């Protein structure tokens, strides 16, 4: 039996996409040309947006066990502190600050979760050719794989390309990679740093001849430099890293026991298209970031989560137009993240004395007024994405009754809830942490003139979900206003959960209203009772796919 989806690449992006697909009832096949999970600690920092995605997959707590919470960032010039920003102050999220954790830890956690869900990765399996079949009634992709087992050619309905910045799939689909490459060489070293402050603060030392960035890690530090290209391609020696550390650092720092070093160029690129028919591209295959802010890993994880739940929904009967929103939502987020890193890197590399003075003055002002912290951290956390213009969101009949707290196309706020029946969740985010489609029905238990009681609407929604066989991925939650009298509990097995609002953020009594929250927590549709059927039509409408026998062992 052929699986409906082939995922090319088992880095953080591909593993996230694959785990989401399996979690939402759609088996997929995953191939990677590497011999096994990555061991190079490329990405280090996980911000709130990516951590929420990983939390929905059940791996964030495991990752956090060995992670180092970062306390802030500072900027220095000529040995003097220019500016700083504190981390950990974000509200409305279970992850108020970033965690420092080497990328292999994240990859191992995702790979273990994929295995638990029934998936495997076919290592040492390289994609050598891809043909996108378009124009017929059923589009597809034909892929040639090469491994120790020989050569295999297969045709799949859907292909997710997470095969990195040199993506063969992207090139085969005829999608360019637009942007620029910095003319500086960048050096990284991970090791023990004697003399470093005990506080887990990221330091940026901006010297006339280059930058030094010091990133605390759970078991050491990373030092990062730029320099003029010297024709060398080998990883930098510890001696070279120490020399640069002495030249640009505050003094008194000694690097030793280096366990990983790399020399590379950095890019600021974004593909103009993230999709070619049945081929969807994610992660480094469609955006390349500088190292500033650690945005590449985070943007890739969110790409993987987004393409995973949307493709799972379409395979299970949601309208195929849902996939039009992948590029519409993720490309602007990628452009913003790449531009942010590009701007910060350019700021590091200023050489003109007047420009450097202006930069330092602006940093001091932004820090003193609190604007640096207020503006930069939400940008890096990627929780504030606006999808109100996406083709995947809509206000339906009666949407005006839905309170402003639930903004269309925006991440739903966290709201305190009191469990009544069928759930233990004490907040809306706790309910959404399972990563399921959620139909919210709000209203008094009793009858309301000219409208069905809220309980009746919830029961109707649950019956439709059950009839379609989508109960494993769709939840119905009836929220009762806090001030109303307790309702008679629904019968066991009614198909929906009941909670009471613990505050008044949703407006108290009034005519019932409904909302559809996507697996990523975004408000996708709002309606009154008359629009409930249209709202339910946006959900998956088919039972889970049966997983075939895996081609190889884990």
C-alpha positions as CSV (number, residue, x, y, z in Angstrom):
1,X,0.0,0.0,0.0
2,X,1.4,3.4,-0.9
3,X,1.3,6.1,1.7
4,X,-0.3,9.4,0.7
5,X,2.7,11.6,1.7
6,X,6.4,11.3,1.2
7,X,8.6,13.6,3.4
8,X,12.1,14.2,2.1
9,X,14.5,15.2,4.9
10,X,14.5,14.2,8.6
11,X,15.8,17.3,10.2
12,X,13.7,19.3,12.6
13,X,11.3,20.5,9.9
14,X,10.7,17.2,8.2
15,X,10.4,15.3,11.6
16,X,7.9,17.9,12.8
17,X,5.8,17.5,9.6
18,X,5.9,13.7,9.7
19,X,5.0,13.5,13.4
20,X,2.1,15.8,12.9
21,X,0.8,13.8,10.0
22,X,1.0,10.5,12.0
23,X,-0.5,12.2,15.0
24,X,-3.5,13.4,13.0
25,X,-4.2,10.0,11.4
26,X,-2.2,10.2,8.1
27,X,0.7,7.8,7.7
28,X,3.7,9.1,5.7
29,X,7.1,7.8,4.5
30,X,10.2,9.7,5.6
31,X,13.6,9.5,3.8
32,X,16.9,11.1,4.5
33,X,20.3,10.7,2.8
34,X,22.2,10.9,6.1
35,X,23.1,7.7,8.0
36,X,21.1,8.8,11.1
37,X,19.9,11.7,13.2
38,X,22.0,14.8,13.1
39,X,24.9,15.2,15.5
40,X,26.1,18.8,14.6
41,X,24.7,21.3,17.1
42,X,23.7,23.8,14.5
43,X,20.6,25.5,15.9
44,X,20.7,26.3,19.6
45,X,17.7,28.4,20.6
46,X,14.1,27.5,20.7
47,X,11.7,30.4,21.0
48,X,8.1,30.4,22.2
49,X,6.3,29.8,18.9
50,X,8.3,26.7,18.0
51,X,8.1,25.4,21.6
52,X,4.3,25.6,21.4
53,X,4.4,23.5,18.3
54,X,6.6,21.0,20.0
55,X,4.4,21.0,23.0
56,X,1.4,20.0,20.9
57,X,3.4,17.1,19.7
58,X,4.3,16.1,23.2
59,X,8.0,16.6,23.1
60,X,8.6,20.1,24.5
61,X,8.8,18.9,28.1
62,X,11.3,16.3,27.2
63,X,13.5,18.9,25.4
64,X,13.2,21.3,28.3
65,X,14.6,18.8,30.8
66,X,18.1,19.3,29.6
67,X,17.7,22.9,28.1
68,X,19.1,26.1,29.6
69,X,16.6,29.0,29.9
70,X,18.3,32.1,28.6
71,X,17.9,35.2,30.7
72,X,18.5,37.9,28.2
73,X,20.8,39.5,25.6
74,X,23.2,42.4,25.8
75,X,25.2,44.5,23.4
76,X,28.7,45.7,24.1
77,X,31.2,48.1,22.3
78,X,34.7,49.0,23.4
79,X,34.2,47.0,26.6
80,X,31.1,49.0,27.6
81,X,27.6,47.7,27.8
82,X,25.4,49.6,25.3
83,X,22.0,47.9,25.7
84,X,20.2,44.9,27.0
85,X,16.9,43.0,26.9
86,X,15.5,40.6,29.5
87,X,13.9,37.3,28.4
88,X,11.2,35.4,30.1
89,X,8.5,38.1,30.3
90,X,6.2,37.0,27.6
91,X,2.6,36.4,28.8
92,X,-0.2,34.2,27.5
93,X,2.1,31.3,26.8
94,X,3.6,28.3,28.7
95,X,7.0,29.3,27.3
96,X,7.7,32.9,28.3
97,X,11.3,32.8,27.3
98,X,13.7,31.0,24.9
99,X,15.5,27.8,25.7
100,X,19.0,27.0,24.7
101,X,19.2,23.3,23.5
102,X,21.5,21.9,20.9
103,X,19.7,20.9,17.7
104,X,20.5,17.1,18.0
105,X,18.4,17.0,21.3
106,X,15.4,18.4,19.4
107,X,15.9,16.0,16.5
108,X,16.2,13.0,18.8
109,X,13.0,14.0,20.7
110,X,11.1,14.4,17.5
111,X,12.4,11.1,16.1
112,X,11.4,9.3,19.2
113,X,7.9,10.8,19.0
114,X,7.6,9.8,15.4
115,X,8.6,6.2,16.3
116,X,6.0,6.2,19.1
117,X,3.3,7.2,16.6
118,X,4.2,4.4,14.2
119,X,6.5,6.2,11.8
120,X,10.1,5.4,10.8
121,X,12.9,7.2,8.9
122,X,14.6,5.5,6.0
123,X,18.2,6.6,6.6
124,X,20.9,6.4,3.9
125,X,18.1,7.0,1.3
126,X,18.8,9.7,-1.2
127,X,16.4,11.4,-3.6
128,X,18.1,11.5,-7.0
129,X,15.2,12.7,-9.2
130,X,11.8,14.4,-8.8
131,X,9.2,15.0,-11.5
132,X,6.1,17.1,-10.7
133,X,3.1,15.7,-12.6
134,X,0.6,18.5,-13.2
135,X,-2.3,19.1,-15.5
136,X,-4.2,15.8,-14.9
137,X,-7.2,15.1,-12.7
138,X,-4.9,13.9,-10.0
139,X,-1.6,15.7,-9.6
140,X,1.3,13.8,-8.1
141,X,5.1,13.6,-7.8
142,X,7.3,10.9,-9.1
143,X,10.5,10.4,-7.1
144,X,13.5,8.2,-7.6
145,X,15.2,7.0,-4.4
146,X,18.7,5.4,-4.1
147,X,19.8,3.4,-1.1
148,X,21.7,0.2,-0.2
149,X,18.6,-1.7,-1.2
150,X,18.9,-0.4,-4.8
151,X,17.0,2.2,-6.8
152,X,13.2,2.7,-6.4
153,X,10.8,4.9,-8.3
154,X,7.5,5.8,-6.8
155,X,4.6,8.2,-7.4
156,X,3.0,9.8,-4.4
157,X,0.0,12.2,-4.2
158,X,1.9,14.6,-2.0
159,X,5.5,15.4,-1.3
160,X,6.9,17.6,1.5
161,X,10.4,18.8,0.8
162,X,12.4,19.5,3.9
163,X,15.8,18.7,2.3
164,X,17.7,21.8,3.2
165,X,19.2,24.9,1.5
166,X,20.6,22.9,-1.4
167,X,17.2,21.3,-2.0
168,X,17.1,19.0,-5.0
169,X,13.3,19.0,-4.8
170,X,13.1,22.8,-5.0
171,X,15.4,22.9,-8.0
172,X,13.5,20.1,-9.7
173,X,10.3,22.0,-9.2
174,X,11.8,25.0,-10.9
175,X,11.6,27.3,-7.9
176,X,14.4,29.8,-7.5
177,X,16.1,30.8,-4.2
178,X,16.2,34.6,-4.0
179,X,18.3,36.8,-1.8
180,X,22.0,37.4,-1.1
181,X,25.0,35.9,0.6
182,X,27.2,37.9,3.0
183,X,30.7,38.5,1.8
184,X,32.1,37.7,5.3
185,X,33.2,34.2,6.6
186,X,31.6,33.1,9.9
187,X,33.2,30.9,12.5
188,X,31.6,29.0,15.3
189,X,33.1,27.1,18.2
190,X,31.4,25.1,21.0
191,X,33.4,24.4,24.1
192,X,34.2,25.3,27.7
193,X,34.6,29.1,28.3
194,X,36.5,29.9,31.5
195,X,35.8,33.3,32.9
196,X,32.3,33.7,31.4
197,X,29.6,35.2,33.6
198,X,27.4,32.8,35.5
199,X,24.2,34.4,34.1
200,X,22.8,32.7,31.0
201,X,22.8,35.9,28.9
202,X,23.7,36.1,25.2
203,X,26.4,38.7,24.8
204,X,27.1,40.6,21.5
205,X,30.5,42.3,21.5
206,X,30.6,44.6,18.4
207,X,34.2,45.5,17.6
208,X,35.5,47.6,14.7
209,X,37.0,44.6,13.0
210,X,34.1,42.2,13.6
211,X,31.6,40.7,16.0
212,X,31.8,38.2,18.9
213,X,28.7,36.5,20.1
214,X,28.8,34.4,23.2
215,X,25.8,32.0,23.8
216,X,25.6,30.0,27.0
217,X,24.7,26.4,26.5
218,X,23.6,23.7,29.0
219,X,27.2,22.3,29.2
220,X,29.4,25.1,27.8
221,X,29.3,28.1,25.5
222,X,29.3,28.9,21.8
223,X,31.5,31.6,20.4
224,X,30.7,33.1,17.0
225,X,32.8,35.5,14.9
226,X,32.9,37.0,11.4
227,X,36.1,37.6,9.4
228,X,37.4,38.4,6.0
229,X,37.3,35.2,3.8
230,X,40.8,33.7,3.7
231,X,40.3,30.8,1.4
232,X,40.2,28.3,4.2
233,X,37.3,25.8,4.3
234,X,38.3,23.6,7.2
235,X,36.7,24.2,10.7
236,X,38.6,26.8,12.7
237,X,41.2,25.7,15.2
238,X,40.8,26.4,18.9
239,X,43.9,28.6,18.6
240,X,42.2,30.8,16.0
241,X,39.0,31.0,18.0
242,X,41.0,32.0,21.1
243,X,42.9,34.7,19.2
244,X,39.6,36.3,18.0
245,X,38.2,35.9,21.5
246,X,41.1,37.9,22.9
247,X,40.9,40.6,20.3
248,X,37.1,41.2,20.5
249,X,36.1,40.0,23.9
250,X,36.0,41.7,27.3
251,X,39.2,39.9,28.4
252,X,39.9,37.1,30.8
253,X,38.1,34.4,28.7
254,X,39.7,31.1,27.8
255,X,38.2,28.6,25.4
256,X,39.1,25.0,25.7
257,X,37.7,21.5,25.2
258,X,36.1,22.5,21.9
259,X,33.8,19.7,20.7
260,X,32.4,21.3,17.6
261,X,33.6,24.0,15.2
262,X,32.5,25.2,11.8
263,X,33.4,27.7,9.1
264,X,30.6,28.8,6.8
265,X,28.9,31.6,4.8
266,X,25.5,33.0,5.8
267,X,22.6,33.8,3.5
268,X,19.4,35.8,3.6
269,X,17.2,34.1,1.0
270,X,13.5,33.3,0.6
271,X,11.9,31.3,-2.3
272,X,9.2,33.2,-4.2
273,X,6.9,30.1,-4.0
274,X,6.5,27.5,-1.3
275,X,4.4,25.1,-3.4
276,X,4.4,23.5,-6.8
277,X,1.1,21.6,-7.1
278,X,1.5,18.4,-5.0
279,X,5.0,19.5,-3.8
280,X,5.2,21.6,-0.6
281,X,8.5,23.0,0.5
282,X,9.4,23.9,4.1
283,X,12.3,24.9,6.3
284,X,15.7,25.7,4.9
285,X,14.5,24.5,1.5
286,X,12.6,27.8,1.1
287,X,14.3,30.2,3.5
288,X,17.9,30.6,4.6
289,X,18.7,32.8,7.6
290,X,21.7,34.4,9.2
291,X,22.5,33.0,12.7
292,X,21.2,36.2,14.4
293,X,18.3,35.5,16.7
294,X,18.3,31.7,16.0
295,X,15.3,32.1,13.7
296,X,16.1,29.4,11.1
297,X,15.4,26.4,13.3
298,X,12.3,28.1,14.8
299,X,10.8,29.1,11.5
300,X,11.4,25.6,10.1
301,X,9.7,23.8,13.0
302,X,6.7,26.1,12.6
303,X,6.7,25.4,8.8
304,X,6.7,21.7,9.5
305,X,3.8,22.0,12.0
306,X,1.8,24.1,9.6
307,X,2.2,21.9,6.5
308,X,1.7,18.8,8.6
309,X,-1.7,19.7,10.0
310,X,-3.0,21.3,6.8
311,X,-2.0,18.3,4.6
312,X,-3.4,15.8,7.1
313,X,-6.7,17.8,7.0
314,X,-6.9,17.7,3.2
315,X,-6.0,14.0,3.0
316,X,-8.8,13.4,5.5
317,X,-11.4,15.3,3.5
318,X,-11.0,19.1,4.2
319,X,-11.2,21.3,1.2
320,X,-8.0,21.2,-0.9
321,X,-8.0,25.0,-1.0
322,X,-6.7,24.8,2.6
323,X,-3.3,24.2,1.2
324,X,-3.4,27.5,-0.6
325,X,-2.9,29.0,2.9
326,X,0.4,27.3,3.5
327,X,2.4,29.7,1.3
328,X,0.0,32.6,2.1
329,X,0.8,32.2,5.8
330,X,4.3,30.8,6.0
331,X,6.0,32.9,3.4
332,X,5.3,36.3,5.1
333,X,6.5,34.8,8.4
334,X,9.6,33.6,6.7
335,X,10.3,36.9,5.0
336,X,9.9,38.7,8.3
337,X,12.3,36.3,10.1
338,X,14.9,36.4,7.4
339,X,14.7,40.3,7.2
340,X,15.1,40.5,11.0
341,X,18.2,38.4,11.0
342,X,19.6,40.2,7.9
343,X,19.1,43.6,9.6
344,X,20.8,42.4,12.8
345,X,23.7,40.9,10.9
346,X,24.2,44.1,8.9
347,X,24.2,46.1,12.2
348,X,27.0,43.8,13.5
349,X,29.1,44.4,10.4
350,X,29.0,48.2,10.2
351,X,32.5,49.5,9.7
352,X,32.0,53.3,9.1
353,X,32.7,55.2,12.3
354,X,29.7,57.5,11.9
355,X,27.4,54.6,11.2
356,X,28.8,52.8,14.2
357,X,28.2,55.8,16.5
358,X,24.6,56.1,15.3
359,X,24.0,52.4,15.8
360,X,25.4,52.6,19.4
361,X,23.3,55.7,20.2
362,X,20.1,54.1,18.9
363,X,20.8,50.9,20.8
364,X,21.3,52.9,24.0
365,X,18.0,54.8,23.4
366,X,16.0,51.7,22.6
367,X,17.3,49.9,25.7
368,X,16.8,52.9,28.0
369,X,13.1,53.3,26.9
370,X,12.4,49.6,27.0
371,X,11.5,49.5,23.3
372,X,14.3,47.0,22.5
373,X,12.7,44.4,24.8
374,X,9.1,45.3,23.9
375,X,9.6,45.2,20.1
376,X,12.4,42.7,19.5
377,X,11.4,39.8,21.8
378,X,7.8,39.2,20.3
379,X,9.4,39.4,16.8
380,X,11.8,36.6,17.8
381,X,9.2,34.6,19.6
382,X,6.9,34.4,16.5
383,X,3.7,34.2,18.5
384,X,2.1,37.4,17.1
385,X,1.7,36.2,13.4
386,X,-1.3,37.8,11.7
387,X,-3.2,35.4,9.4
388,X,-6.3,37.6,9.0
389,X,-5.8,37.8,5.3
390,X,-5.3,34.1,4.8
391,X,-7.6,32.1,2.5
392,X,-8.0,29.6,5.4
393,X,-9.9,31.9,7.7
394,X,-13.4,33.4,7.4
395,X,-16.2,35.1,9.3
396,X,-19.5,33.2,8.7
397,X,-23.1,34.0,9.3
398,X,-23.6,35.5,12.7
399,X,-19.9,36.1,13.4
400,X,-20.6,39.6,14.8
401,X,-21.7,37.9,18.1
402,X,-18.2,36.5,18.7
403,X,-16.3,38.7,21.2
404,X,-13.2,40.7,20.2
405,X,-11.0,38.5,22.4
406,X,-11.1,35.9,19.6
407,X,-9.6,37.7,16.7
408,X,-10.0,36.1,13.3
409,X,-6.6,34.8,11.9
410,X,-4.8,35.3,15.2
411,X,-3.6,32.9,17.9
412,X,-6.4,32.4,20.4
413,X,-5.7,34.0,23.8
414,X,-5.4,31.9,26.9
415,X,-8.5,32.0,29.1
416,X,-9.1,30.4,32.5
417,X,-11.7,27.7,32.5
418,X,-13.3,25.5,35.2
419,X,-13.8,21.9,34.0
420,X,-17.3,20.6,34.2
421,X,-17.5,17.5,32.1
422,X,-15.2,15.5,29.8
423,X,-12.0,17.5,30.3
424,X,-9.5,18.5,33.0
425,X,-8.2,21.5,31.1
426,X,-8.2,24.6,33.3
427,X,-7.4,27.0,30.5
428,X,-8.1,27.3,26.8
429,X,-4.4,26.8,25.9
430,X,-4.3,23.6,28.0
431,X,-7.2,22.3,26.0
432,X,-5.5,23.3,22.7
433,X,-2.2,21.8,23.7
434,X,-3.3,18.4,22.3
435,X,-3.0,19.9,18.8
436,X,-6.6,19.1,17.6
437,X,-9.2,21.0,15.7
438,X,-11.5,22.5,18.2
439,X,-15.1,23.7,17.8
440,X,-16.0,26.2,20.5
441,X,-19.6,26.7,21.4
442,X,-20.4,29.5,23.9
443,X,-23.6,30.3,25.6
444,X,-26.1,29.8,28.4
445,X,-27.4,26.3,29.2
446,X,-31.0,27.5,28.8
447,X,-33.0,28.4,25.7
448,X,-32.4,31.7,24.0
449,X,-35.0,33.4,21.8
450,X,-34.7,32.7,18.1
451,X,-31.7,30.4,18.6
452,X,-30.9,26.9,19.6
453,X,-29.5,26.6,23.2
454,X,-25.7,26.3,23.2
455,X,-25.8,22.7,24.5
456,X,-27.9,21.7,21.5
457,X,-25.4,23.3,19.2
458,X,-22.5,21.5,20.9
459,X,-24.4,18.2,20.6
460,X,-25.1,18.8,16.9
461,X,-21.5,19.6,16.2
462,X,-20.3,16.5,18.0
463,X,-22.8,14.3,16.1
464,X,-21.5,15.6,12.8
465,X,-17.9,15.0,13.8
466,X,-18.8,11.4,14.9
467,X,-20.7,10.8,11.7
468,X,-17.7,11.8,9.6
469,X,-15.3,9.6,11.6
470,X,-13.1,12.6,12.6
471,X,-13.5,12.3,16.4
472,X,-9.8,11.5,16.8
473,X,-8.8,14.9,15.5
474,X,-11.8,17.2,16.2
475,X,-12.9,18.2,19.7
476,X,-16.1,20.1,20.6
477,X,-15.9,22.3,23.7
478,X,-19.0,24.0,25.2
479,X,-18.0,27.1,27.3
480,X,-20.7,28.2,29.7
481,X,-20.7,31.8,31.0
482,X,-19.4,32.2,34.5
483,X,-22.4,33.8,36.0
484,X,-25.0,31.3,34.8
485,X,-26.6,28.6,36.9
486,X,-25.0,25.2,36.6
487,X,-26.5,23.2,33.7
488,X,-27.6,19.6,33.9
489,X,-24.6,17.5,32.9
490,X,-24.8,15.9,29.5
491,X,-25.0,12.2,29.3
492,X,-21.7,10.2,29.2
493,X,-20.4,9.7,25.7
494,X,-22.1,12.9,24.5
495,X,-19.1,13.6,22.3
496,X,-18.3,17.0,23.7
497,X,-16.6,18.5,26.8
498,X,-18.1,21.2,29.0
499,X,-16.3,24.0,30.9
500,X,-17.3,27.2,32.6
501,X,-15.6,30.5,31.9
502,X,-13.6,31.5,35.0
503,X,-13.5,35.2,33.9
504,X,-15.5,37.5,31.7
505,X,-13.2,37.8,28.7
506,X,-15.8,36.3,26.4
507,X,-18.5,38.7,27.3
508,X,-20.9,36.9,29.6
509,X,-24.5,36.1,28.6
510,X,-25.9,36.5,25.2
511,X,-26.9,34.6,22.1
512,X,-24.8,31.5,21.5
513,X,-21.8,31.8,19.1
514,X,-19.3,29.3,17.7
515,X,-15.7,29.4,16.7
516,X,-13.3,27.0,15.0
517,X,-9.7,26.9,16.4
518,X,-7.2,25.2,14.2
519,X,-4.6,22.7,15.6
520,X,-2.1,25.6,15.7
521,X,-4.5,27.6,18.0
522,X,-5.4,30.2,15.3
523,X,-9.0,31.3,15.1
524,X,-10.0,30.0,11.7
525,X,-13.8,30.7,11.6
526,X,-16.4,32.5,13.7
527,X,-20.2,32.2,13.4
528,X,-23.5,32.4,15.1
529,X,-25.9,29.3,15.3
530,X,-26.9,29.8,11.7
531,X,-23.4,29.5,10.5
532,X,-22.5,26.4,12.4
533,X,-22.9,24.0,9.4
534,X,-20.6,26.2,7.3
535,X,-18.1,26.2,10.1
536,X,-18.2,22.4,10.4
537,X,-17.7,22.0,6.7
538,X,-14.2,23.4,7.1
539,X,-13.1,20.4,9.2
540,X,-11.7,17.0,8.2
541,X,-14.5,14.7,7.2
542,X,-12.9,11.3,6.7
543,X,-11.7,8.6,9.2
544,X,-7.9,8.1,9.8
545,X,-5.9,6.5,7.0
546,X,-4.7,2.9,7.7
547,X,-0.9,2.8,8.0
548,X,0.9,0.4,5.7
549,X,3.6,-1.9,7.0
550,X,6.9,0.1,7.3
551,X,9.3,-0.4,4.5
552,X,12.3,-0.6,6.9
553,X,12.9,-0.8,10.6
554,X,13.5,2.3,12.6
